[in-house]
Amino acid sequence: MIKVVLVDDHQLVRSGIRRLLDDVEDITVVGEASSGEEALNLVKQSRPEVVLMDVNMPGIGGLEATRKLLRIDENLKIIALTVHVDEPYPSRLMEAGALGYLTKGCDESEIVTAIRTVQRGERFIGADIARQMALSGLSGKNKNPFDKLSQREVQVMMMITRGHKVQEISDVLCLSPKTVSTYRYRLYEKLGVENDVELTHLALRHDMIDRIQ
């Protein structure tokens, strides 16, 4: 049996995926978490082989949770499950150590195939995401200004746009408040914005954050 943990801040999403996986003979769901922080504790307790995880969640979010989970268990296989198709999300999650990337619009069989594939240690990228990445490569253009951000800058950006204060970001990401402030103004400079409101509006326009969180 492939032991799986589900991580998503929406109970309805977790319940739907769990019902789907309950019908699969070689997969068993050993736990659910509604945040990255909960996922860290749950993985320590249940020792799953695969984590199916949302990207946008309260607290540390899926990107930082991926990094921290792999420090707990380097053999853990993580699949990002999100509404975000465009870069830089797929690349950033893969850089953080995720082996799979699916959108919430994928069909049921693709989720099962992804779990089995990553459990074998192989990468799995959903068909819609692979198509988008191929088209992006063919265009030769970076239409998304967030592509230029580093992985850490993306993490800070996501927390800022969720309304987290400097000290909160500092505590979660284990950075000094001064370093967080430096990242914030670097984001402003790279993205051509002047404040957090403009940063949030830009992130919404490029589907970097959910409109309802």
C-alpha positions as CSV (number, residue, x, y, z in Angstrom):
1,M,0.0,0.0,0.0
2,I,1.1,3.5,-0.8
3,K,0.6,5.7,2.3
4,V,-0.6,9.2,1.4
5,V,-1.2,12.4,3.4
6,L,-3.5,15.1,2.0
7,V,-2.7,18.8,2.7
8,D,-5.2,21.4,1.7
9,D,-6.9,24.2,3.7
10,H,-10.3,23.3,2.2
11,Q,-12.1,20.4,3.8
12,L,-14.2,19.9,0.8
13,V,-11.2,19.4,-1.4
14,R,-9.6,16.9,1.0
15,S,-12.8,15.0,1.4
16,G,-13.3,14.7,-2.4
17,I,-9.8,13.4,-3.0
18,R,-10.0,11.0,0.0
19,R,-13.2,9.5,-1.4
20,L,-11.5,9.0,-4.7
21,L,-8.4,7.4,-3.2
22,D,-10.5,5.1,-0.9
23,D,-11.6,3.2,-4.0
24,V,-8.0,2.6,-5.1
25,E,-6.7,-0.8,-3.9
26,D,-3.0,0.1,-3.6
27,I,-3.4,3.5,-2.0
28,T,-4.4,4.4,1.5
29,V,-4.8,7.9,3.0
30,V,-3.2,8.0,6.5
31,G,-3.9,11.6,7.4
32,E,-5.1,15.0,6.5
33,A,-3.8,18.5,7.3
34,S,-5.2,22.0,6.6
35,S,-1.9,23.9,6.7
36,G,1.8,23.4,6.1
37,E,2.5,23.5,9.8
38,E,0.0,20.8,10.5
39,A,1.6,18.8,7.7
40,L,5.0,18.9,9.3
41,N,3.6,17.3,12.5
42,L,1.5,14.8,10.7
43,V,4.3,13.5,8.5
44,K,6.5,13.0,11.6
45,Q,3.7,10.9,13.1
46,S,2.3,8.9,10.2
47,R,5.5,8.6,8.0
48,P,3.7,8.6,4.6
49,E,5.4,7.9,1.3
50,V,3.5,10.6,-0.7
51,V,2.1,14.0,0.2
52,L,-0.5,15.6,-2.0
53,M,-0.3,19.3,-1.1
54,D,-2.0,22.5,-2.0
55,V,0.3,25.5,-2.8
56,N,-1.7,28.4,-1.5
57,M,-2.5,27.8,2.2
58,P,-2.4,29.9,5.4
59,G,0.9,30.0,7.3
60,I,4.0,28.8,5.6
61,G,2.2,27.7,2.4
62,G,3.0,24.8,0.1
63,L,6.4,26.0,-1.1
64,E,8.0,26.4,2.3
65,A,6.2,23.3,3.6
66,T,7.8,21.3,0.7
67,R,11.3,22.4,1.8
68,K,10.7,21.6,5.4
69,L,9.0,18.3,4.8
70,L,12.0,17.1,2.8
71,R,14.3,18.0,5.7
72,I,12.2,15.7,7.9
73,D,12.3,12.9,5.3
74,E,14.4,13.2,2.2
75,N,12.7,10.2,0.7
76,L,9.3,11.7,0.9
77,K,7.5,12.2,-2.4
78,I,5.6,15.4,-2.7
79,I,3.0,16.3,-5.4
80,A,1.8,19.9,-5.6
81,L,-1.9,20.2,-6.3
82,T,-3.0,23.7,-7.2
83,V,-5.1,26.0,-9.4
84,H,-1.9,27.6,-10.7
85,V,-0.8,26.4,-14.2
86,D,1.6,29.2,-15.2
87,E,5.2,29.7,-14.2
88,P,7.0,30.3,-11.9
89,Y,5.0,28.0,-9.7
90,P,5.8,24.6,-11.4
91,S,9.5,25.4,-11.6
92,R,9.7,26.8,-8.0
93,L,8.0,23.7,-6.6
94,M,10.2,21.4,-8.5
95,E,13.3,23.3,-7.3
96,A,12.1,22.9,-3.8
97,G,12.0,19.2,-4.2
98,A,8.4,18.3,-5.3
99,L,8.3,15.3,-7.7
100,G,4.9,16.0,-9.1
101,Y,2.7,18.9,-10.1
102,L,-1.0,18.7,-10.9
103,T,-3.8,21.3,-11.2
104,K,-7.1,20.9,-9.4
105,G,-8.8,20.6,-12.8
106,C,-7.1,17.3,-13.6
107,D,-9.1,14.2,-13.9
108,E,-9.3,11.5,-11.2
109,S,-7.2,8.9,-13.0
110,E,-4.3,11.5,-13.3
111,I,-4.1,11.9,-9.5
112,V,-3.8,8.1,-9.1
113,T,-1.2,7.8,-11.8
114,A,0.8,10.7,-10.3
115,I,0.8,9.1,-6.9
116,R,2.0,5.7,-8.3
117,T,4.6,7.5,-10.5
118,V,6.3,9.6,-7.8
119,Q,6.2,6.7,-5.4
120,R,8.6,5.0,-7.8
121,G,10.8,8.0,-7.7
122,E,9.8,9.4,-11.1
123,R,8.6,12.9,-11.9
124,F,5.0,13.5,-12.9
125,I,3.7,16.8,-14.5
126,G,0.1,17.1,-15.4
127,A,-0.8,17.3,-19.0
128,D,-2.2,20.8,-18.9
129,I,0.9,22.1,-17.1
130,A,3.3,20.3,-19.4
131,R,1.4,21.9,-22.4
132,Q,1.6,25.3,-20.8
133,M,5.4,25.0,-20.1
134,A,6.0,23.8,-23.6
135,L,4.1,26.8,-25.1
136,S,6.0,29.1,-22.8
137,G,9.3,27.7,-23.9
138,L,8.3,28.0,-27.6
139,S,7.3,31.6,-27.2
140,G,10.7,32.5,-25.8
141,K,9.2,35.3,-23.8
142,N,8.8,35.8,-20.0
143,K,5.3,37.3,-19.9
144,N,5.0,36.8,-16.2
145,P,7.1,39.3,-14.2
146,F,7.2,36.9,-11.3
147,D,9.4,34.6,-13.3
148,K,12.4,36.7,-12.4
149,L,11.9,36.1,-8.6
150,S,14.0,33.7,-6.7
151,Q,12.4,30.9,-4.7
152,R,12.7,32.8,-1.4
153,E,11.4,35.9,-3.0
154,V,8.3,34.0,-4.1
155,Q,7.8,32.7,-0.6
156,V,8.0,36.2,0.9
157,M,5.7,37.6,-1.8
158,M,3.0,35.0,-1.1
159,M,3.1,35.7,2.6
160,I,3.0,39.5,2.1
161,T,-0.1,39.2,-0.2
162,R,-1.8,37.1,2.4
163,G,-1.5,40.0,4.9
164,H,1.3,38.6,7.1
165,K,3.4,41.2,8.9
166,V,7.2,41.4,8.8
167,Q,7.6,39.7,12.2
168,E,5.2,36.9,11.2
169,I,7.2,36.2,8.0
170,S,10.4,36.4,10.0
171,D,9.2,33.8,12.4
172,V,7.8,31.4,9.8
173,L,10.7,31.6,7.4
174,C,13.4,31.8,10.0
175,L,14.7,35.1,8.7
176,S,15.6,38.3,10.6
177,P,13.0,41.1,10.3
178,K,15.7,43.2,8.6
179,T,16.2,40.5,5.9
180,V,12.4,40.2,5.4
181,S,12.2,44.0,4.8
182,T,15.1,43.7,2.4
183,Y,13.2,41.1,0.4
184,R,10.1,43.2,0.4
185,Y,11.8,46.2,-1.2
186,R,13.7,44.0,-3.6
187,L,10.3,42.7,-4.7
188,Y,9.0,46.2,-5.2
189,E,12.1,47.0,-7.3
190,K,12.0,43.9,-9.4
191,L,8.2,44.1,-10.0
192,G,7.9,47.8,-10.4
193,V,5.5,48.4,-7.6
194,E,5.5,50.8,-4.7
195,N,3.6,49.1,-1.9
196,D,1.9,45.9,-0.7
197,V,-1.4,46.8,-2.3
198,E,0.1,47.2,-5.7
199,L,2.1,44.0,-5.2
200,T,-1.2,42.1,-4.3
201,H,-3.0,43.5,-7.3
202,L,-0.1,42.5,-9.6
203,A,-0.1,39.0,-8.1
204,L,-3.9,38.7,-8.7
205,R,-3.5,39.8,-12.3
206,H,-1.0,37.1,-13.0
207,D,-2.9,34.4,-11.0
208,M,0.0,34.1,-8.5
209,I,-2.6,34.1,-5.6
210,D,-6.1,32.9,-5.3
211,R,-8.8,35.6,-5.4
212,I,-10.5,34.0,-2.4
213,Q,-8.1,32.6,0.2
